[in-house]
């Protein structure tokens, strides 16, 4: 209702079709103010943001210039705990193998986007069904069943996103 210069958005791309997503991107690029954005949509982040705040563990948050891909290029390498030189009396410890994705994990990573998309479509269909004017005039048991089904799908979606992020991080670290 009044002019503003701060916009806070949490997962703004959830359940958007491509046309609406493009419109949102255009409007946000034209926004003359500060946008605080939380999103799992890496492409959206790359198109919209000027810099990222990344939670790096142990209570540390660090600012990186650019979007998600820029952060991948700028982030510091993993801290090495190997010693510079070993004494002649002791053998150096063998280097641990890099934590590469195995065949099954690569296959899982490749299949995750399709699984996520399917879940998102199921969730969207349930939201549409529940938005119908006469939906809540039905039997309460049926309504509860649909609400439980929606909750389970949303929990599964979050689990898949977390797994996707873990596999992507593991792949990027190798």
C-alpha positions in Angstrom: 0.0 0.0 0.0 3.0 2.3 0.6 6.4 2.6 -1.2 9.1 0.3 0.2 12.7 -0.5 -0.5 13.0 -3.9 1.2 11.5 -7.1 0.0 11.8 -10.4 1.9 11.0 -13.6 0.0 11.1 -17.2 1.2 11.0 -19.8 -1.6 9.2 -17.5 -4.0 9.5 -19.9 -7.0 7.6 -22.8 -5.3 4.7 -24.0 -7.4 5.2 -21.4 -10.2 4.8 -22.2 -13.8 7.5 -21.1 -16.3 5.6 -18.0 -17.4 5.0 -16.8 -13.9 8.6 -17.5 -12.9 9.9 -15.4 -15.8 7.5 -12.6 -14.9 8.7 -12.8 -11.3 12.3 -12.6 -12.4 11.6 -9.6 -14.6 9.8 -7.7 -11.8 12.5 -8.5 -9.3 15.2 -7.3 -11.7 13.3 -4.0 -12.0 12.9 -3.7 -8.3 14.8 -0.7 -7.0 15.6 -1.8 -3.5 17.0 -4.6 -1.4 15.8 -8.1 -1.9 16.4 -10.7 0.9 15.8 -14.1 -0.8 15.8 -17.7 0.5 15.5 -20.3 -2.2 16.6 -23.7 -3.3 16.2 -22.7 -7.0 19.8 -22.2 -8.0 19.1 -20.9 -11.5 16.7 -18.3 -10.0 19.4 -17.2 -7.6 21.9 -16.9 -10.4 19.6 -14.7 -12.4 18.5 -12.4 -9.6 21.0 -11.9 -6.8 24.1 -9.7 -6.7 25.6 -11.6 -3.7 24.9 -14.5 -1.4 25.2 -15.0 2.3 26.3 -18.6 2.9 26.0 -20.5 6.2 29.4 -22.2 6.5 28.9 -24.1 9.8 29.8 -23.4 13.4 27.8 -20.2 13.4 29.7 -18.6 10.5 28.0 -16.7 7.7 30.1 -15.4 4.8 29.2 -13.0 2.0 30.1 -13.9 -1.6 29.7 -11.7 -4.7 27.4 -13.1 -7.3 24.9 -16.0 -7.5 25.1 -19.7 -6.7 27.6 -20.6 -9.5 29.8 -17.7 -8.5 29.8 -19.0 -4.9 30.9 -22.4 -6.1 33.9 -20.8 -7.8 34.8 -18.5 -4.9 34.3 -20.7 -1.9 37.5 -21.7 -0.1 38.9 -25.2 -0.6 38.3 -27.7 2.2 40.8 -27.3 5.0 43.6 -29.8 4.8 44.8 -31.4 8.0 47.9 -33.1 6.5 51.3 -32.2 7.8 53.8 -30.4 5.6 56.6 -32.9 6.3 56.8 -36.2 8.1 59.8 -37.1 10.3 62.0 -39.8 8.8 61.2 -42.2 11.6 57.5 -42.2 10.9 55.7 -43.1 7.7 53.3 -40.6 6.4 49.6 -41.6 6.7 48.0 -42.6 3.4 45.9 -39.9 1.9 42.2 -40.6 2.2 40.4 -41.2 -1.1 38.3 -38.3 -2.4 34.7 -38.7 -1.5 33.4 -39.3 -5.1 29.9 -40.3 -5.9 29.5 -44.0 -6.6 27.5 -45.3 -9.5 24.3 -45.6 -7.5 24.7 -42.1 -6.1 25.3 -40.7 -9.6 22.2 -42.5 -10.8 20.2 -41.2 -7.8 21.4 -37.6 -8.4 20.4 -37.8 -12.0 16.9 -39.1 -11.1 16.2 -36.6 -8.2 15.1 -33.6 -10.4 12.4 -35.8 -12.0 11.2 -37.2 -8.7 11.1 -33.6 -7.2 9.1 -32.4 -10.2 6.6 -35.3 -9.9 6.2 -34.5 -6.2 5.7 -30.8 -6.9 3.0 -31.7 -9.4 1.2 -33.9 -6.9 1.4 -31.2 -4.3 0.1 -28.6 -6.7 -2.8 -30.9 -7.7 -3.7 -31.4 -4.0 -3.5 -27.7 -3.4 -5.9 -27.2 -6.4 -8.3 -29.8 -5.1 -8.3 -28.2 -1.6 -8.8 -24.8 -3.1 -12.1 -25.8 -4.6 -15.1 -24.0 -2.9 -16.9 -27.3 -2.0 -13.8 -29.2 -0.8 -14.3 -28.5 2.9 -18.0 -29.4 2.7 -17.0 -33.1 2.2 -16.7 -35.8 4.9 -14.1 -34.7 7.6 -12.3 -38.1 7.3 -11.8 -37.5 3.6 -10.5 -34.0 4.3 -8.1 -35.2 6.9 -6.9 -37.9 4.6 -6.1 -35.3 1.9 -4.4 -33.0 4.4 -2.2 -35.9 5.7 -1.4 -36.9 2.1 -0.3 -33.3 1.4 1.8 -33.2 4.6 3.5 -36.5 3.7 4.2 -35.3 0.1 5.7 -32.0 1.4 7.9 -33.9 3.9 9.1 -36.2 1.2 9.8 -33.2 -1.1 11.9 -31.6 1.7 13.8 -34.9 2.2 14.5 -35.1 -1.6 15.8 -31.5 -1.7 18.1 -32.3 1.3 19.4 -35.4 -0.4 19.9 -33.5 -3.7 21.9 -30.8 -1.9 24.0 -33.4 -0.1 24.8 -35.3 -3.3 25.6 -32.0 -5.1 27.9 -30.9 -2.3 29.6 -34.3 -2.3 30.0 -34.1 -6.1 31.4 -30.6 -5.9 33.8 -31.6 -3.2 35.4 -34.4 -5.2 
